[in-house]
Amino acid sequence: MCRLTFFLFIFCSLSPLKGFPQQPAKDPIAAVVELDSLVVIAQHQGFNVEDFLRYIQEDQSFLKAFQNLRKASFLGEHEMEFDNGREKKNGEYRFITAKMYDRVFFTHGLVCDTAHPEKIKPAKGLEKYYDELKKFIFQAGEKVDLPFIGGKTAIFSPKIQRYYDYRLKSGPGPEGRDCYLFQVAIKPQFELEKDRKTIVKSMETWFERSTLQVVQRTYHVQYQGPGFRFDVRMRIALSQLGGSYYPVIVRYEGEWDIPLHHKENGRFEARLTRFSLNP
């Protein structure tokens, strides 16, 4: 096992947190979401399930928490472990999954806003691949532009919806916070399906009730196809420090089997502490 500790100092501006959309629209998922008794009670007190489901799909607070890292100094303690050797050789990552973890969750170099975002050139090659993975992680249920798996990540789409159970609960969450818990899980009859119709096997998101801020999300994604296969679990936890939220735990465990590469089975964990805002 290798442990790496470092400080990162990155600067950039934030994107605004979205609230509920102002114009309600019919959402077919609202009709199939299982509600616990506390959510039912909240409905009678004005809580709108349909608005909340639409908010989940449009929410940017999870992404914003990671963007907050760009305006803060912090200590990052990282652990990486692979079953088939060290993760680095000559200072470079040996494993594809280690590179993905590093590029998806952490910023490299200086990142600045531009007054003309339309002039930014679209990412290509591996950078496009990393961008699509970020979309999947930070924008729950979005379709991603990746071969074989793109449309299968759109867990709210009518085409994919029939494979899932959706549940909304209310109760204690991480650090004892009062939360809504939104769960998406593959239906039991499709758990062993061989036709590769789904990739997201489960996703759980905890929203702080008072702010609707995401405070934790877990994923289980799995795919077995002719080109490659993977089985990955992730947990990402956020915490409020001052007036902002930051990721404090990023945990990954999974295996990838990619043609022309050795099978990779690894575990990563990042713990971020000692936050302070840059002037």
C-alpha positions as CSV (number, residue, x, y, z in Angstrom):
1,M,0.0,0.0,0.0
2,C,1.2,3.5,-0.8
3,R,0.2,6.7,1.0
4,L,0.6,10.1,-0.5
5,T,0.0,13.4,1.3
6,F,0.1,16.7,-0.3
7,F,-1.3,20.3,-0.4
8,L,-3.1,21.6,-3.4
9,F,-3.7,25.3,-4.1
10,I,-6.0,25.9,-7.0
11,F,-8.0,29.0,-8.0
12,C,-11.3,29.4,-9.8
13,S,-14.8,30.7,-9.5
14,L,-17.9,28.8,-8.5
15,S,-21.1,28.0,-10.4
16,P,-24.4,28.9,-8.6
17,L,-26.5,26.3,-6.8
18,K,-29.8,25.7,-8.4
19,G,-33.0,25.5,-6.5
20,F,-36.4,24.0,-7.5
21,P,-37.4,25.0,-11.1
22,Q,-40.0,27.7,-11.1
23,Q,-42.3,26.1,-13.7
24,P,-43.4,22.6,-12.6
25,A,-43.7,19.9,-15.3
26,K,-45.1,16.4,-15.2
27,D,-42.5,13.8,-14.3
28,P,-43.5,10.2,-15.0
29,I,-41.1,8.9,-12.3
30,A,-43.1,10.7,-9.6
31,A,-45.9,8.1,-10.1
32,V,-43.6,5.1,-9.4
33,V,-41.5,6.4,-6.5
34,E,-42.1,4.6,-3.2
35,L,-42.4,7.1,-0.4
36,D,-41.9,6.4,3.3
37,S,-44.4,7.7,5.9
38,L,-42.3,10.8,6.8
39,V,-42.2,11.9,3.2
40,V,-46.0,11.4,2.9
41,I,-46.4,13.6,6.0
42,A,-44.1,16.2,4.4
43,Q,-46.3,16.2,1.3
44,H,-49.2,17.3,3.4
45,Q,-47.1,20.1,4.7
46,G,-46.2,21.4,1.2
47,F,-43.3,19.2,0.1
48,N,-43.6,18.5,-3.7
49,V,-42.2,15.2,-4.7
50,E,-42.3,16.0,-8.4
51,D,-40.4,19.2,-8.0
52,F,-37.8,17.3,-5.8
53,L,-37.3,14.6,-8.4
54,R,-36.7,17.3,-11.1
55,Y,-34.3,19.1,-8.8
56,I,-32.3,15.8,-8.3
57,Q,-31.8,15.6,-12.1
58,E,-30.8,19.3,-12.4
59,D,-28.9,19.8,-9.2
60,Q,-25.4,21.2,-9.3
61,S,-24.6,21.3,-5.6
62,F,-22.5,18.1,-5.8
63,L,-20.4,19.5,-8.6
64,K,-20.1,22.8,-6.8
65,A,-18.6,21.2,-3.7
66,F,-15.7,19.9,-5.8
67,Q,-15.4,23.2,-7.6
68,N,-15.0,24.8,-4.1
69,L,-11.7,23.0,-3.8
70,R,-10.4,25.4,-6.5
71,K,-10.6,28.3,-4.1
72,A,-9.3,26.6,-1.0
73,S,-6.1,25.2,0.5
74,F,-6.4,21.8,2.1
75,L,-4.5,18.7,3.0
76,G,-5.3,15.7,0.9
77,E,-4.3,12.2,2.2
78,H,-4.6,9.5,-0.5
79,E,-4.4,5.8,-0.2
80,M,-4.2,3.5,-3.3
81,E,-3.9,-0.3,-3.3
82,F,-3.8,-2.7,-6.2
83,D,-3.9,-6.5,-6.0
84,N,-1.3,-6.7,-8.8
85,G,1.4,-4.4,-7.9
86,R,2.4,-0.8,-7.2
87,E,0.2,2.0,-8.7
88,K,3.1,4.1,-9.9
89,K,6.3,3.5,-11.9
90,N,8.9,6.2,-12.5
91,G,6.4,8.7,-11.1
92,E,3.6,7.8,-13.6
93,Y,0.4,5.8,-12.9
94,R,0.7,2.3,-14.1
95,F,-3.0,1.5,-14.0
96,I,-5.8,3.0,-16.1
97,T,-8.2,3.1,-13.1
98,A,-5.7,5.1,-11.1
99,K,-5.4,7.7,-13.9
100,M,-9.2,7.9,-14.2
101,Y,-9.6,8.4,-10.4
102,D,-7.0,11.2,-10.4
103,R,-8.4,13.0,-13.5
104,V,-12.1,12.7,-12.7
105,F,-12.0,13.9,-9.1
106,F,-9.0,16.3,-9.0
107,T,-7.9,19.3,-11.0
108,H,-4.6,19.5,-12.7
109,G,-3.0,22.9,-13.4
110,L,-4.6,26.3,-13.4
111,V,-8.3,26.4,-14.2
112,C,-10.0,29.8,-14.9
113,D,-13.3,31.0,-16.1
114,T,-13.7,32.7,-19.5
115,A,-16.1,35.3,-20.6
116,H,-16.6,33.3,-23.9
117,P,-17.2,29.7,-22.9
118,E,-18.4,29.0,-26.5
119,K,-14.8,29.5,-27.6
120,I,-13.5,26.6,-25.5
121,K,-12.6,23.8,-27.8
122,P,-14.5,20.5,-27.2
123,A,-12.4,17.8,-25.4
124,K,-11.0,15.0,-27.6
125,G,-9.6,11.6,-27.0
126,L,-9.0,10.6,-23.4
127,E,-9.9,14.1,-22.2
128,K,-13.4,13.7,-23.6
129,Y,-13.6,10.3,-21.9
130,Y,-12.7,11.9,-18.6
131,D,-15.3,14.7,-19.1
132,E,-18.0,12.2,-19.8
133,L,-17.1,10.3,-16.6
134,K,-17.3,13.5,-14.7
135,K,-20.8,14.1,-16.1
136,F,-21.9,10.7,-14.9
137,I,-20.4,11.2,-11.4
138,F,-21.6,14.8,-10.8
139,Q,-24.9,14.9,-12.8
140,A,-26.9,11.9,-11.6
141,G,-28.9,10.2,-14.3
142,E,-27.4,12.0,-17.3
143,K,-26.7,10.2,-20.6
144,V,-23.0,10.1,-21.3
145,D,-21.3,9.9,-24.6
146,L,-19.3,6.8,-24.2
147,P,-19.2,3.7,-26.4
148,F,-21.5,0.8,-25.4
149,I,-22.7,2.4,-22.2
150,G,-23.9,6.0,-22.9
151,G,-27.7,5.7,-22.8
152,K,-27.6,3.1,-20.0
153,T,-26.6,5.8,-17.5
154,A,-29.8,7.7,-18.1
155,I,-31.6,6.1,-15.2
156,F,-34.5,8.6,-15.3
157,S,-35.3,8.1,-19.0
158,P,-38.6,6.3,-19.9
159,K,-36.5,3.6,-21.8
160,I,-34.5,2.7,-18.7
161,Q,-37.0,3.4,-16.0
162,R,-38.7,0.0,-16.1
163,Y,-35.6,-1.7,-14.8
164,Y,-35.5,0.3,-11.5
165,D,-37.1,0.8,-8.2
166,Y,-37.1,4.4,-6.9
167,R,-37.5,5.2,-3.2
168,L,-37.6,8.5,-1.3
169,K,-37.1,8.4,2.5
170,S,-36.6,11.0,5.3
171,G,-34.5,10.6,8.4
172,P,-31.0,10.8,9.9
173,G,-28.2,11.0,7.4
174,P,-24.4,11.3,7.5
175,E,-23.1,13.1,10.6
176,G,-26.7,12.9,12.1
177,R,-28.1,15.5,9.7
178,D,-31.8,15.5,8.9
179,C,-31.9,14.3,5.3
180,Y,-33.9,13.1,2.4
181,L,-32.5,9.8,1.0
182,F,-33.2,9.1,-2.7
183,Q,-32.5,5.5,-3.7
184,V,-32.3,4.0,-7.1
185,A,-31.9,0.2,-7.3
186,I,-32.1,-2.4,-10.0
187,K,-35.3,-4.5,-9.7
188,P,-34.7,-8.0,-8.3
189,Q,-35.9,-9.6,-11.5
190,F,-33.2,-7.8,-13.5
191,E,-30.3,-8.3,-11.1
192,L,-28.9,-11.3,-13.0
193,E,-29.9,-10.1,-16.5
194,K,-27.6,-11.1,-19.3
195,D,-28.6,-8.6,-22.0
196,R,-26.6,-5.7,-20.6
197,K,-29.5,-3.2,-20.5
198,T,-28.3,-1.5,-17.3
199,I,-25.1,-0.3,-15.9
200,V,-26.1,1.6,-12.7
201,K,-27.0,-1.2,-10.2
202,S,-27.7,1.2,-7.4
203,M,-27.3,4.9,-6.4
204,E,-28.1,6.5,-3.1
205,T,-28.1,10.3,-2.6
206,W,-28.5,12.0,0.8
207,F,-29.9,15.6,0.6
208,E,-29.8,17.9,3.7
209,R,-33.4,18.8,4.2
210,S,-32.9,22.4,5.1
211,T,-30.7,23.3,2.1
212,L,-31.2,20.4,-0.4
213,Q,-27.4,20.2,-0.5
214,V,-26.1,16.8,-1.5
215,V,-24.1,15.5,1.5
216,Q,-23.3,11.9,0.4
217,R,-23.7,9.8,-2.7
218,T,-22.9,6.1,-3.3
219,Y,-22.8,4.2,-6.6
220,H,-22.6,0.6,-7.8
221,V,-22.0,0.3,-11.5
222,Q,-21.4,-2.9,-13.4
223,Y,-21.0,-3.9,-17.0
224,Q,-19.9,-7.0,-18.9
225,G,-19.7,-6.7,-22.6
226,P,-17.7,-7.9,-25.6
227,G,-15.2,-5.0,-25.3
228,F,-14.6,-4.8,-21.6
229,R,-16.1,-5.3,-18.2
230,F,-16.1,-3.5,-14.9
231,D,-17.6,-3.7,-11.4
232,V,-17.2,-0.5,-9.3
233,R,-18.5,0.9,-6.0
234,M,-18.0,4.5,-5.0
235,R,-18.8,6.6,-1.9
236,I,-18.4,10.4,-1.8
237,A,-19.1,12.4,1.3
238,L,-19.3,16.2,1.7
239,S,-19.1,18.3,4.8
240,Q,-19.9,22.0,5.5
241,L,-16.9,24.2,6.5
242,G,-17.7,27.8,7.0
243,G,-20.4,28.7,4.5
244,S,-19.4,26.2,1.9
245,Y,-19.4,22.5,1.3
246,Y,-16.4,20.4,0.3
247,P,-15.8,16.7,-0.4
248,V,-14.1,15.1,2.6
249,I,-14.1,11.5,1.6
250,V,-13.8,9.9,-1.9
251,R,-13.8,6.1,-1.8
252,Y,-13.5,3.8,-4.8
253,E,-13.3,0.0,-5.0
254,G,-13.6,-2.0,-8.2
255,E,-12.2,-4.0,-11.0
256,W,-11.7,-3.4,-14.7
257,D,-10.9,-5.9,-17.4
258,I,-9.9,-4.1,-20.6
259,P,-8.5,-5.6,-23.8
260,L,-4.7,-5.4,-24.2
261,H,-4.3,-4.5,-20.5
262,H,-3.9,-6.5,-17.3
263,K,-7.0,-7.0,-15.2
264,E,-7.0,-4.2,-12.6
265,N,-8.5,-4.6,-9.1
266,G,-7.9,-1.6,-6.9
267,R,-9.1,0.4,-3.9
268,F,-8.6,4.2,-3.5
269,E,-9.5,6.5,-0.7
270,A,-9.0,10.3,-0.4
271,R,-9.5,12.2,2.8
272,L,-9.5,15.9,2.7
273,T,-8.9,18.0,5.8
274,R,-7.5,21.4,7.1
275,F,-9.5,23.6,4.7
276,S,-8.9,27.3,4.5
277,L,-10.0,29.8,1.9
278,N,-7.4,31.4,-0.3
279,P,-7.4,35.2,-0.2
